[in-house]
Amino acid sequence: MPRPAAYVPENQIIKNLTTLGKEWMFPDGREYIGRYHRYINGAVFTEARYSEQNSVELIPFESRDSKNYDYIELKGTANFQSPKYISTAPTTKQYKAGRYTRYFISTRNSYENSSIIEIDENQFKLWKSNKIDRSLYSAIELTWKLTGPRFDDISMQPKISGVEDTNRRIVFLKNLEMPGIADFLTDYTEYTIYDRQTSAEIKKLFGRSE
């Protein structure tokens, strides 16, 4: 995937632009609607600012009446895999480490949490290698805190970060990368030692008897 230079001065980037359509499209001919940014050399990429994981280069919009675009789309997507919902529970080793990584994928430009699903690490790697169409889907990974106090303890110096408060902060930060994830992921104790579904054996390891 083409990408801008490693460093581009801020005054050579126009950020936080929005197109409502008939302006830009993906190389396979699909129209792009949403946020984008533009470089002084004319290059245009999706997202309000450049993201190595999510930004995709755009080209000027042209009518899709041409049969060529139908051919390009069929040819270009024939070998792509479709993401499937998989929610992976932490292992005992990950509980002992206190955190683990979760992965989520969404249809681009939907800006609705209904298009978001959780996937596993293998599918995230398929997305990164473009075996799941990166021009159609955006994906994120986030670190999920599993153990520790439930809430931040500000009486200690330095402050001790709590499970629920930490996960809430992570989700709202990631909402900048994947709009809608903050509405999709609202149970900040899911899979943690404070989740009712977590096994008694795991909870016992961390002094919880409930």
C-alpha positions as CSV (number, residue, x, y, z in Angstrom):
1,M,0.0,0.0,0.0
2,P,1.5,3.4,-0.9
3,R,2.2,5.6,2.1
4,P,3.6,9.1,2.7
5,A,7.2,9.7,3.7
6,A,8.3,8.8,7.2
7,Y,8.2,12.5,8.1
8,V,6.1,15.2,6.4
9,P,6.0,18.7,7.9
10,E,2.7,19.7,9.4
11,N,2.3,22.6,7.1
12,Q,2.4,20.3,4.1
13,I,-0.7,18.2,5.3
14,I,-4.3,19.3,5.2
15,K,-6.1,17.2,7.9
16,N,-9.6,16.6,9.1
17,L,-11.2,16.9,5.6
18,T,-14.6,15.2,4.9
19,T,-16.1,14.1,1.6
20,L,-19.8,13.5,1.2
21,G,-19.2,11.6,-2.1
22,K,-18.5,12.1,-5.8
23,E,-15.0,13.3,-4.9
24,W,-12.7,10.3,-4.0
25,M,-12.7,6.6,-4.4
26,F,-10.7,3.5,-3.7
27,P,-8.5,2.1,-6.5
28,D,-11.0,-0.7,-7.1
29,G,-13.7,1.8,-8.0
30,R,-15.7,2.0,-4.8
31,E,-16.8,5.5,-3.8
32,Y,-15.3,6.9,-0.6
33,I,-17.4,8.9,1.9
34,G,-15.9,10.0,5.1
35,R,-12.8,11.7,6.6
36,Y,-9.5,12.1,4.8
37,H,-6.4,14.1,4.6
38,R,-4.3,15.5,1.7
39,Y,-0.6,16.1,1.2
40,I,1.0,19.0,-0.6
41,N,2.2,16.7,-3.4
42,G,-1.5,15.8,-4.1
43,A,-1.6,12.4,-2.4
44,V,-4.9,11.7,-0.5
45,F,-5.5,9.1,2.2
46,T,-8.4,8.0,4.3
47,E,-8.7,9.0,8.0
48,A,-8.5,12.5,9.4
49,R,-4.7,12.0,9.8
50,Y,-2.3,9.3,8.7
51,S,-2.7,5.9,10.4
52,E,-0.3,3.1,9.3
53,Q,-2.9,0.5,10.1
54,N,-6.0,2.2,8.7
55,S,-5.2,4.8,6.1
56,V,-5.7,3.8,2.4
57,E,-4.7,5.9,-0.6
58,L,-7.6,7.4,-2.6
59,I,-7.9,8.4,-6.2
60,P,-10.2,11.0,-7.9
61,F,-13.7,9.8,-8.2
62,E,-14.9,8.6,-11.6
63,S,-18.3,7.2,-12.6
64,R,-18.7,3.5,-12.1
65,D,-20.8,3.2,-15.2
66,S,-17.8,1.8,-17.0
67,K,-17.6,-2.0,-17.2
68,N,-13.9,-1.8,-16.4
69,Y,-14.7,-1.0,-12.7
70,D,-17.0,-4.0,-12.5
71,Y,-14.2,-6.1,-13.8
72,I,-11.6,-4.6,-11.4
73,E,-13.8,-5.1,-8.4
74,L,-14.6,-8.7,-9.2
75,K,-10.9,-9.5,-10.0
76,G,-9.6,-7.6,-6.9
77,T,-11.9,-9.1,-4.3
78,A,-12.1,-12.7,-5.5
79,N,-9.4,-13.9,-3.2
80,F,-10.3,-11.9,-0.1
81,Q,-11.5,-13.6,3.1
82,S,-14.4,-12.4,5.1
83,P,-14.0,-11.7,8.8
84,K,-15.9,-13.9,11.2
85,Y,-16.9,-13.1,14.8
86,I,-14.5,-14.8,17.3
87,S,-14.2,-13.7,20.9
88,T,-11.2,-15.3,22.6
89,A,-11.1,-15.6,26.4
90,P,-7.8,-15.0,28.2
91,T,-5.5,-18.0,29.1
92,T,-4.3,-18.5,32.7
93,K,-0.9,-17.3,31.5
94,Q,-2.5,-14.0,30.3
95,Y,-4.4,-13.6,33.6
96,K,-1.0,-13.9,35.4
97,A,0.4,-11.3,33.1
98,G,-2.5,-9.0,34.0
99,R,-3.6,-8.2,30.5
100,Y,-4.2,-9.5,27.0
101,T,-4.8,-8.2,23.5
102,R,-8.2,-8.1,21.8
103,Y,-9.0,-7.4,18.2
104,F,-11.9,-5.7,16.4
105,I,-12.9,-5.1,12.8
106,S,-15.4,-2.9,11.2
107,T,-16.7,-2.0,7.7
108,R,-15.1,1.3,6.7
109,N,-17.2,4.5,6.6
110,S,-20.1,3.0,8.5
111,Y,-19.4,4.9,11.7
112,E,-21.9,2.6,13.4
113,N,-21.2,0.1,16.2
114,S,-23.5,-2.4,14.4
115,S,-20.7,-3.0,11.8
116,I,-18.1,-3.9,14.5
117,I,-17.3,-7.5,15.4
118,E,-14.6,-9.0,17.6
119,I,-12.0,-11.2,15.8
120,D,-9.0,-13.2,16.8
121,E,-5.3,-12.6,16.3
122,N,-5.1,-14.8,13.2
123,Q,-7.8,-12.7,11.4
124,F,-6.1,-9.5,12.5
125,K,-2.9,-10.8,10.8
126,L,-4.9,-11.7,7.7
127,W,-6.2,-8.1,7.6
128,K,-2.7,-6.6,8.1
129,S,-1.5,-8.7,5.1
130,N,-4.5,-7.6,3.1
131,K,-6.0,-11.1,2.8
132,I,-9.0,-9.5,4.5
133,D,-9.6,-6.4,2.3
134,R,-8.1,-3.4,4.0
135,S,-9.8,-1.0,1.7
136,L,-13.2,-2.4,2.8
137,Y,-12.4,-3.0,6.5
138,S,-10.6,-1.2,9.3
139,A,-9.2,-3.1,12.3
140,I,-7.7,-2.3,15.7
141,E,-6.0,-4.1,18.6
142,L,-6.3,-3.0,22.2
143,T,-4.7,-4.1,25.4
144,W,-7.4,-5.3,27.9
145,K,-6.5,-5.1,31.6
146,L,-7.5,-8.3,33.5
147,T,-6.3,-8.0,37.1
148,G,-5.6,-5.4,39.8
149,P,-8.0,-3.2,41.8
150,R,-11.4,-2.6,40.2
151,F,-11.1,1.2,40.2
152,D,-8.2,3.7,40.2
153,D,-6.6,4.2,43.6
154,I,-5.5,7.8,43.7
155,S,-4.6,7.6,47.4
156,M,-1.4,5.8,46.4
157,Q,1.6,7.5,44.9
158,P,2.1,6.8,42.1
159,K,-1.6,6.2,41.4
160,I,-2.6,2.5,41.0
161,S,-4.7,2.0,37.8
162,G,-7.9,0.1,38.2
163,V,-9.2,-2.6,35.9
164,E,-12.5,-0.9,35.0
165,D,-11.2,2.6,34.7
166,T,-8.2,1.5,32.6
167,N,-10.3,-0.4,30.2
168,R,-12.7,2.5,29.9
169,R,-9.8,4.9,29.0
170,I,-8.5,2.4,26.4
171,V,-11.9,2.1,24.7
172,F,-12.4,5.8,24.5
173,L,-8.9,6.3,23.1
174,K,-9.5,3.6,20.5
175,N,-12.7,5.3,19.5
176,L,-10.6,7.8,17.7
177,E,-9.3,5.0,15.5
178,M,-12.6,3.1,15.1
179,P,-15.6,5.4,15.7
180,G,-18.4,3.3,17.4
181,I,-16.1,1.1,19.5
182,A,-17.1,3.1,22.6
183,D,-20.7,2.2,22.0
184,F,-19.9,-1.4,21.1
185,L,-17.6,-2.2,24.0
186,T,-19.3,-1.0,27.2
187,D,-18.6,-3.8,29.7
188,Y,-15.2,-2.8,31.0
189,T,-15.0,-5.8,33.3
190,E,-15.6,-8.4,30.6
191,Y,-13.2,-11.4,31.0
192,T,-11.6,-9.7,34.0
193,I,-11.4,-11.1,37.5
194,Y,-14.5,-9.0,38.2
195,D,-16.6,-10.7,35.5
196,R,-19.2,-13.1,36.8
197,Q,-18.4,-15.5,34.0
198,T,-14.7,-15.8,34.9
199,S,-14.0,-19.1,36.5
200,A,-13.7,-19.5,40.3
201,E,-10.2,-21.0,39.9
202,I,-8.9,-17.9,38.1
203,K,-10.5,-15.6,40.7
204,K,-9.0,-17.6,43.5
205,L,-5.5,-17.0,42.1
206,F,-6.1,-13.3,42.8
207,G,-7.8,-13.5,46.1
208,R,-11.3,-13.3,45.0
209,S,-13.8,-15.9,46.3
210,E,-17.0,-14.8,44.5
